[in-house]
Amino acid sequence: MGTSTRNKGQSGHTPLVPSWLEEGGDDGREGQNAGEIKAIPPDGDINRFTGPRGTFTKYISGGGRDGSSMRKSVSQYVSRSLGGSSRATTRLGSARNSTARLYNVLNSLSRNGGINEVAHQLSINNLEGLSASSFFTKIASFVCPDGGPNDEGMARTAYFDAIAENQMLYEKKIEELTAQDCMSILQKYMSKVIMEHIKNDIANKIIILPNDINEISRIEGSVEQLIQQSVADACAEVQQNNLQMTNTKAEQITDSIYKKTYEILEGQGE
């Protein structure tokens, strides 16, 4: 599972929310005056990743059989390493913008005649009859633009994994997707985004310690199942409507879902 290259994990010195991930635009500079230099956020607690990493390593070392260790580590990760659900959401960086763009497309597709609206919106012709998997691959550069930062790489990895692992996308034409299908796609992507960040921040040893490839899959599967259920519960709690969608509205809704998901994950350690 996963195609991105794992790094050594975040340093505790890294600010809880680096300046380039602050609110306001894709690059965090929107709203600043020309020539204004944004203050560099103070370093985070050097030990803030230690506890969650240790607990997660214990979970992996035990073959993934101690679910309480896994839930505790994820809870500590949100509360201690990321500073709570709001900061955790902001820290997703590029994935927030990508999720909003995907949500906007899916919201259009879920309505009658939505395929024509999407074709016009993205300037793509001949969508009818295209398999759903081909369509989402086709719009990948729109949803997850290329870039250098690590968070953009994680957003793209999450997107392509969400497509590859969704068999329904290979079996249906784009015009056959239902509103429920579209919500399933959104939830799958959001789950993958959070999973990618967890693997890069506290779960690097998931691909080092286990001796059996099946054990790795089982361990990852258990963590992802927890995340997917949390995302589904969050979606059920965040009110959405069928009004004309705007970029701002899409960002507000998807940010609300991420924040609620992190709140649910944080509560897993109680």
C-alpha positions in Angstrom: 0.0 0.0 0.0 1.2 3.5 -0.7 3.6 4.7 -3.3 5.3 7.7 -1.7 8.9 7.7 -0.4 8.9 7.8 3.4 11.1 10.4 5.1 12.6 10.1 8.5 9.5 11.7 10.1 8.9 15.2 11.3 11.5 16.8 13.6 10.0 18.1 16.9 11.7 21.4 16.1 9.3 21.9 13.1 6.7 24.5 14.0 3.3 23.1 14.7 2.0 25.0 11.7 4.9 26.2 9.4 4.4 29.7 8.0 3.8 28.5 4.4 0.8 26.4 5.6 -1.0 29.3 7.4 -4.5 30.3 6.3 -4.9 32.2 3.1 -4.3 30.9 -0.4 -2.4 27.9 -1.8 1.0 29.3 -0.8 0.0 31.0 2.4 0.9 34.5 1.2 -2.6 35.8 0.1 -3.5 38.9 2.0 0.1 40.0 2.8 1.3 43.4 1.7 3.9 43.6 -1.0 7.3 43.1 0.4 6.0 42.1 3.8 8.0 39.4 5.5 5.9 37.0 7.5 7.1 36.2 10.9 8.7 32.7 11.3 6.6 30.6 13.8 8.5 29.5 16.9 9.9 25.9 16.9 7.6 23.2 18.3 8.3 21.1 21.3 11.3 18.8 20.3 9.7 15.9 22.1 6.1 16.2 20.8 6.4 13.2 18.4 8.3 11.0 20.8 5.3 9.6 22.7 3.0 8.8 19.7 6.0 7.2 17.8 6.9 5.1 20.8 3.3 3.9 21.3 2.9 3.2 17.6 6.1 1.3 17.4 4.8 -0.8 20.3 1.7 -1.5 18.3 3.7 -2.6 15.3 6.2 -4.7 17.3 3.2 -6.6 18.7 2.1 -7.5 15.2 -0.8 -5.1 15.2 -2.8 -7.1 17.7 -3.1 -4.4 20.4 -5.7 -2.1 19.0 -5.6 0.1 22.1 -2.0 1.0 21.5 -2.8 2.0 17.9 -5.8 4.2 19.0 -3.8 5.8 21.8 -0.9 6.6 19.5 -3.2 8.3 16.9 -4.9 10.2 19.7 -1.6 11.4 21.1 -0.5 12.3 17.6 -3.4 14.7 17.1 -3.4 16.2 20.6 0.4 16.4 21.3 2.2 16.3 18.0 -0.2 18.4 16.0 -1.7 20.6 18.7 -5.3 19.6 18.2 -7.8 19.3 15.4 -7.6 22.9 14.1 -3.9 22.9 13.7 -3.9 19.3 12.4 -6.3 20.5 9.6 -4.2 23.5 8.7 -1.0 21.4 8.7 -2.4 19.3 5.8 -1.3 22.0 3.5 -1.8 21.3 -0.2 -4.2 18.4 0.5 -6.8 20.8 1.8 -6.9 22.7 -1.5 -6.8 19.4 -3.4 -9.7 18.0 -1.4 -11.8 21.1 -2.0 -11.2 20.9 -5.7 -12.1 17.2 -5.8 -15.2 17.9 -3.7 -16.3 20.6 -6.1 -16.0 18.2 -9.1 -17.8 15.4 -7.2 -20.6 17.8 -6.1 -21.1 18.7 -9.8 -21.1 15.1 -10.9 -23.7 14.1 -8.3 -26.3 16.3 -9.9 -28.3 15.6 -13.0 -26.4 16.8 -16.0 -23.4 17.3 -13.9 -21.1 15.6 -16.4 -21.7 18.5 -18.8 -21.0 21.0 -16.1 -17.7 19.3 -15.2 -16.7 19.1 -18.9 -17.3 22.9 -19.2 -15.7 23.7 -15.9 -12.5 21.7 -16.7 -12.5 22.3 -20.5 -12.5 18.5 -21.2 -14.5 17.0 -24.1 -15.9 13.5 -24.7 -16.4 12.5 -21.1 -19.5 10.4 -21.8 -18.6 6.7 -21.8 -15.3 7.2 -20.1 -14.6 4.9 -17.2 -14.6 6.6 -13.8 -11.0 5.5 -13.2 -9.9 7.0 -16.5 -11.7 10.3 -15.7 -10.1 10.7 -12.2 -6.7 9.9 -13.7 -7.4 12.5 -16.4 -8.1 15.2 -13.9 -5.3 14.4 -11.5 -3.2 17.4 -12.4 -6.2 19.6 -11.7 -6.9 18.1 -8.3 -3.3 17.6 -7.3 -1.0 20.0 -9.2 2.6 19.1 -9.4 5.0 20.7 -7.0 8.0 20.2 -4.8 7.0 20.3 -1.1 6.5 17.0 0.6 2.9 17.7 1.5 2.1 18.0 -2.2 3.7 14.7 -2.8 1.6 13.1 -0.1 -1.6 14.6 -1.6 -0.8 13.1 -5.0 0.0 9.7 -3.5 -3.2 9.7 -1.5 -5.2 10.6 -4.7 -3.7 7.9 -6.9 -4.0 5.3 -4.1 -7.6 6.2 -3.6 -8.3 5.6 -7.3 -6.2 2.4 -7.6 -7.9 0.8 -4.6 -11.5 1.6 -5.6 -12.7 -1.2 -7.8 -16.0 0.6 -8.4 -14.2 3.2 -10.5 -13.1 0.5 -13.0 -16.6 -0.9 -13.3 -18.6 2.2 -13.8 -18.8 4.9 -16.5 -18.4 8.4 -15.3 -22.1 9.2 -16.0 -23.2 6.2 -13.9 -21.7 7.5 -10.7 -24.4 8.2 -8.0 -24.3 10.8 -5.2 -23.4 8.0 -2.8 -20.5 6.9 -5.1 -19.2 10.5 -5.2 -19.3 10.7 -1.4 -17.5 7.4 -1.1 -14.7 8.7 -3.4 -14.3 11.8 -1.3 -14.2 9.9 1.9 -11.6 7.5 0.5 -9.3 10.3 -0.6 -9.6 12.1 2.7 -8.8 8.9 4.6 -5.7 8.4 2.4 -4.6 11.9 3.0 -4.7 11.5 6.8 -3.1 8.0 6.5 -0.2 9.4 4.5 0.5 12.1 7.1 0.4 9.5 9.9 2.8 7.2 8.1 5.2 10.0 7.4 5.0 11.5 10.9 4.9 8.7 13.4 4.6 5.3 11.6 7.8 5.0 9.6 8.7 1.8 11.2 5.6 0.2 9.7 7.8 -0.8 6.7 10.8 -1.7 8.8 9.8 -3.8 11.8 7.4 -6.5 10.4 9.0 -9.5 8.8 5.8 -10.5 6.9 4.4 -8.5 4.0 0.9 -9.7 5.0 1.5 -8.4 8.5 2.3 -4.9 7.1 -0.9 -4.9 5.1 -2.9 -6.0 8.1 -1.4 -3.3 10.3 -2.0 -0.6 7.7 -5.5 -1.9 7.1 -6.4 -1.6 10.8 -5.2 2.0 11.0 -6.9 2.9 7.8 -10.1 1.3 8.9 -10.1 3.5 12.0 -9.5 6.6 9.9 -12.1 5.7 7.3 -14.8 5.2 10.0 -13.8 8.5 11.6 -14.1 10.3 8.2 -17.5 8.7 7.6 -18.7 9.8 11.0 -17.4 13.3 10.4 -19.2 13.5 7.1 -22.4 12.5 8.8 -22.0 15.3 11.3 -20.9 18.1 8.9 -23.9 19.6 7.2 -23.7 19.7 3.4 -26.3 21.0 1.0 -27.1 21.1 -2.7 -26.7 24.8 -3.2 -24.5 26.1 -6.0 -21.0 25.2 -4.9 -18.2 27.8 -4.8 -14.5 27.2 -4.1 -14.8 28.9 -0.8 -17.8 26.8 0.2 -16.0 23.6 -0.8 -13.0 24.6 1.3 -15.2 25.4 4.3 -17.0 22.0 4.0 -13.9 19.9 3.5 -12.0 21.7 6.2 -14.9 21.1 8.6 -14.8 17.4 7.8 -11.1 17.1 8.4 -11.4 19.0 11.7 -14.2 16.8 12.9 -12.3 13.7 11.8 -9.3 14.8 13.8 -11.6 15.5 16.8 -12.9 11.9 16.5 -9.4 10.4 16.2 -8.2 12.5 19.2 -11.0 11.0 21.3 -9.9 7.5 20.5 -7.4 7.6 23.4 -10.0 8.2 26.0 
